[in-house]
Amino acid sequence: MRSLKLGVAGMRGVIGSGLAPARIIDFASAFGTFLNGGSVIVARDTRISSDMVSHAVFSALLSCGCQVYDAGITSAPQLHFMVPHLKADGALLLGAGHQGAGWNAIIPLAANGAYFNSIQIQEMLDIYHSHRYQAMNWDKIGKVHSIPLDAGDQYLDALCSKVDVEAIRRAKFTVVADFCNGTGSVIAEKFASRLGIKMIAINNLLSGILPHEPEPRPRSGFQVQSIMAPLKADCGLVFNTDMSRLAVVTDTGETLSEEYTFPLIADYVLSKNPGCHTVVTNLCSTRTLDDIVAKYGCELEKTRVGQANMIDKMAETGAIMAGEGSGSVSVKGWVNGFDGFMAAAMLLESMAVRKMTVSGLAAALPRYFIVKKVINCPSSHAYAVIRSLKKHFADAKINEDDGLRFDWQDGWISLRAAATEPVIRMIAEYKNREMAVDRALYVRGLIERLVAS
């Protein structure tokens, strides 16, 4: 199976077998050449391999004549904020976010702090594949600079200006937060202090060791769930390592699906912004969001999976917010990316302003039963395998905008080749739990037989 992936999400792979120093240097050189030098902020996560990746990246950028600003261990939303705030020409985010400990990634950001769009990434990849990089003479090589010492404070100041801090402070919430030993740990205490919450942070060591699966899903929330009752906590927050995704544990100890993070926040944002607004999501997020958006008479735009697609469509349509069923949320007027800190703050604001528990907010959502499976499949075969399933579901409405989505009146199934891993991602959602499980097992069996053959 492939251990290296190139695409809109940059370069990512397994350290050693895929993401090797020579490839890292080539990719960073292509980025520096694309920018024709310029100023670049580099931020990394806590993974053990990130030191190696960052040194290779620095060397490549400096050779292209870039002025490199070392942000050290910094979360993804902070980097999205810093690039336009510090007027940099671009940035590289080093970290694999929701993927396992053996993975790492190099993600390019544009001057507006967003992921590269499809045109930008294609131009850069053309440079990468040509192996023709800008190389400066000895006296024109770039230098490494430090970012402002108060960069984290500037981000938090800006974030707090977007939420009702006083309402949150008055509520005096107790929150358990799991940072998966990731980048959010760096400013966690300051975040809690600004909002006036009592935060019990777990897995907040910058050790490079991931204490559990970094993707925030119900099973990732069991450690938070286990201490909610003894601590009489009002809410549990489970983040991925780069702070772009959030899953929620309720005050009653329910580990909510990450699919419900965006609907919980969308319900609050739309309720306090009357009028018809556009909300952006992808083609395989829960129908709960469809119901929430319809409740407020708003429009839902659906696009392909991926942060770049979300942010591009948000800008194109003037949407009030965007998000995915991965626990990712972006709001208009904030950073051009997904922000777990902002999502957490808005959830707490919703609880405080509405004077409701998070379990109460969750109970008010329309609920469906959703099953998510990851099926190993070589990337070179994934699309052919997915296409071959069309003949098995002739009675369904079929959408081919992002893999295949089969819709029936009582549910749907989505199948797509992952952009970041050599797998097929399958989602089945129905009102009935048994139907969701049965459909998922049936489709998984079909795919595994096709892959084996």
Secondary structure, DSSP 4 states (H G I P E B T S, - for coil): ---EEEETTEEEEEBTTTB-HHHHHHHHHHHHHHTTS-EEEEEE-S-TTHHHHHHHHHHHHHHTT-EEEEEEE--HHHHHHHHHHTT-SEEEEE--TTS-TTEEEEEEE-TTSSBP-HHHHHHHHHHHHHT------GGG---EEEPPTTHHHHHHHHHHTTS-HHHHHHHT-EEEEE-TTSGGGGTHHHHHHHHT-EEEEES---SS--SS-SS--GGGGHHHHHHHHHHT-SEEEEE-TTSS-EEEE-TT--B--GGGHHHHHHHHHHHTS-S--EEEEETTS-HHHHHHHHHTT-EEEEE-SSHHHHHHHHHHHT-SEEEETTTEEEETTS-SS--HHHHHHHHHHHHHHHT--HHHHHHTS---EEEEEEEE--HHHHHHHHHGGGGG-TTSEEE-SSSEEEEETTEEEEEEE-SSSSEEEEEEEESSHHHHHHHHHHHHHHHHHHHH-
